[in-house]
Amino acid sequence: MANAVFHQAIWILPSHHLQNSGIHQEFGNVSVKSISKGFKFDLGLSMSRNGGYSSSKGNSFAVEASTSQNSVVDPISAPSNTSSNEFQKKSSEAALILIRHGESLWNEKNLFTGCVDVPLTKKGVEEAIEAGKRISNIPVDIIYTSSLIRAKMTAMLAMTQHRRRKVPIIMHNESEQARAWSQIFSEDTMRQCIPVITAWQLNERMYGELQGLNKQETADRFGKEKVHEWRRSYDIPPPNGESLEMCAERAVAYFKDQIETQLRSGKHVMIAAHGNSLRSIIMYLDKLTSQEVISLELSTGIPMLYIFKEGRFSRRGSPAGPTEAGVYAYTRRLAQYRQKLDEMLH
Ligand SMILES: O=C(O)[C@@H](CO)OP(=O)(O)O
């Protein structure tokens, strides 16, 4: 289906609104006076009919001033003597971090969860914080999460550990009012924010009539092999649920349409999602066959790093290493980013 754009996810503050609005006298510590010129923040994203976002401007997170145009580029990522547009054109490399959410209350109870919206356990919270430590030196410009709380919690908790100290802000594009009421009125503040896009397409596979059942009891009842087939095969769906193939149809399509667009424009992306939605994405990234994906298992709270360069993905991190150094093979560009963080923070 074509992605018919029906509205834009823009945080707009036209100057007449500033003058006329009696509502937004202050937003946090930012007074209206400091932004009296009037400008608009444009994520460069448009929501499509299928609930996804498409890039309306080519670059995400662009800021349009009333008189001039410039993109918000992290001063740490961008060389100071290079204009942001030039930088983005030259930047042929972007980081992609994938994190499966931390342990949920139903993981702990060994229940099939699927699209049931269950929060993290204390251990899951700790795993998310630990994941955040491992990615604390890797640039993040935009975050995608599923619409489920365990993925959102994981992303937010992980970002509490990031050394750049940017603030992840969940975009509310569900209605005109939600957009209007979540505007930000300071360009400086915007520079210190990371947009968080929630997308149902990244949700866990819908587990059908297995949702809420105990995994061990289900295996005892239907047989270990049958249950393994439901859980790990590519094209055999659980009763009235989604197979991995069906899950991939929405998750990988969303990835290609929305997330790859960000990577192509040089944005560093983090995705917090689920065992099976991420398996389907990894199958695409690593070009796994439907046989190979059967043995792909993802642990909770382990971040994986990919580099997108010249249209190709290469895996730079294995979930095996216990430390950041053991996990990630940094590219030169990532090492430079890290060095700049060191300089800034010491
Ligand atoms: O229950 C679920 O939703 C998933 C992930 O926890 O389980 P499985 O490992 O069987 O895919």
The ligand as an SDF file (V2000), in Angstrom:
LIG
                    3D

 11 10  0  0  0  0  0  0  0  0999 V2000
    6.3450  -14.7290   24.7370 O   0  0  0  0  0  0  0  0  0  0  0  0
    6.7820  -13.9980   23.8290 C   0  0  0  0  0  0  0  0  0  0  0  0
    6.1570  -13.0100   23.4140 O   0  0  0  0  0  0  0  0  0  0  0  0
    8.1010  -14.3300   23.1990 C   0  0  0  0  0  0  0  0  0  0  0  0
    9.2100  -13.4760   23.7360 C   0  0  0  0  0  0  0  0  0  0  0  0
    9.2590  -13.4800   25.1210 O   0  0  0  0  0  0  0  0  0  0  0  0
    8.3750  -15.6540   23.4550 O   0  0  0  0  0  0  0  0  0  0  0  0
    9.2090  -16.6250   22.5090 P   0  0  0  0  0  0  0  0  0  0  0  0
   10.5780  -16.6900   23.0920 O   0  0  0  0  0  0  0  0  0  0  0  0
    8.4700  -17.8860   22.5970 O   0  0  0  0  0  0  0  0  0  0  0  0
    9.1840  -16.0920   21.1140 O   0  0  0  0  0  0  0  0  0  0  0  0
  1  2  2  0
  2  3  1  0
  2  4  1  0
  4  5  1  0
  4  7  1  0
  5  6  1  0
  7  8  1  0
  8  9  2  0
  8 10  1  0
  8 11  1  0
M  END
$$$$
